[in-house]
């Protein structure tokens, strides 16, 4: 993900979003249902999910068509660039 795309995601951080594809790392535990209110909250959750969750197949969908579906690598890139700002909110 390039910097302009990451900046777009950051600007849309308050948009509604959903998280899917998160897997539990505990034996015998069901995969979690993740409830988040915004794109920024989804990114924060996934950035801090290790070691309790496997996010290798995770995806974040935003209700805005200008924001593409984010996979775990995209989320990590956005977190590296904007994590400090997202933590303060």
N, C-alpha and C positions, 0 to 999 in steps of 0.2 A: 504494500500500500504506500503510495507516494504522499508527500507532505500536504499537497492541496486536498487530497481525499481525507487525510487524517484531520485537517482543519475543518472540513465540512462536517465530519462526524462529531468533532468537539462542539461546533456551533449548534448542532442538533441534539446535544446531550440531554435536553429536557423532553424530547419527543418520546411518546410511548414506545415501548419495546418488549419483545419476548425473548426468552432464552430457551433453547432446546439442545438435545444431544449431550447433556451432562450425565456422567456415569458415576456411581458411587464406587469408592475404592475399598470399602469394607466388605468382608465376606458375608454373604447372606442378607445384605441390605438392599432394599429396593432402590432403583434409580430415583433421584429426587425430582420433584416438581418445583421448578424455580419460579418464584413470583417476584418480579421487579416492576417498578413504576416507570422507569425512564431508561433511555439509552445509556446515560452516564452511570446509573445504578447497575445496569447489566455489565458494563465494562468493569466497574469496581468489583462486583461479585466474582467474575471470572478471573480477574487478575489476582484475587486473593483465595481462590478455590483450592489450590494445592495445599496440603496433601490429601484432603478429605474427598476430593472429586477428581475424576479424569475428565479434562476438558478438550481432549484431542479431537473429538468429533462435535464439539459445541458450536452453535451458531446463534447469532443475535439478529433478529429481524426487527426492523423499525417500521412504523406505519407510514413513513414518508418514502415515496418512490425515488427520491433523489439520493437516498442513502442505500447502497447495496447491502445485501446480506453479508454480515461479518463472520468470518470463521475464527478459530482460536488464534491463528497467526496474526490476523488483522487486529484482533482485540489486544494482543500483546504489543503490537506496534503502537497502537493508539495509547496504551497505558505507558509505554516508555516515553512517549512524547508529551502526554498530558496528564499523567498519573498524579503529579503533585497538585495540579489545579483541581482535578476530580476528587481528590482526597479532602480538600478544603470545603467542598460543598456539602 
